[in-house]
Amino acid sequence: NGTERSDPANTSLDGFSVIDSIKRVAELFCPGTVSCADIVALAARDAVEITGGPAVQIPTGRRDGRISAASNVRQNIVDTSFTLDKMIQIFSAKGLSVDDLVALSGKWVRTYVEVPQRLQSESASKYVDVRHSKGGTRAETRDFPDRA
């Protein structure tokens, strides 16, 4: 049983060589202190700031647990085969709302909900359209143009 990174759902992710290099250097100066999760969070924070986003302070130190096991991955991630109801159930179990689901999933939610309906059901007449704006996130059920 490897770490979370060894789960098949995570093997297509790139950039681990960079994280591993940073981790090796961090271990020289402060062994056992900086987690890979800290490195990813700090890199994301810096990328946002470098590209013109806000400069924010983020806490370091893993808050989700001290164990990284591949066996913990599947029950904690959204799989591409999940229905919208299943995704909402997974997020709700973590104390997250539908708004959180939409914000964290972005355009993927619209694509995920729309495309499988088009491909799997000729009788499907609606899809979920997710729009983001400064005023918040809005999800609406819409008719397929070619099936209304």
Protein Blocks (a to p, Z undefined) as FASTA:
>chain_A
ZZfklpmklmmpghklmmmmmmmmmmmmmghkbcfklmmmmmmmmmmmmnopacddddeh
ifkbjbdcfklmmmmcccfkbcfklmmmmmmmnopafklmmmmnmmmlmmmmmmmmmmmo
mkbcbdcdddddfkbccddddddfklZZ
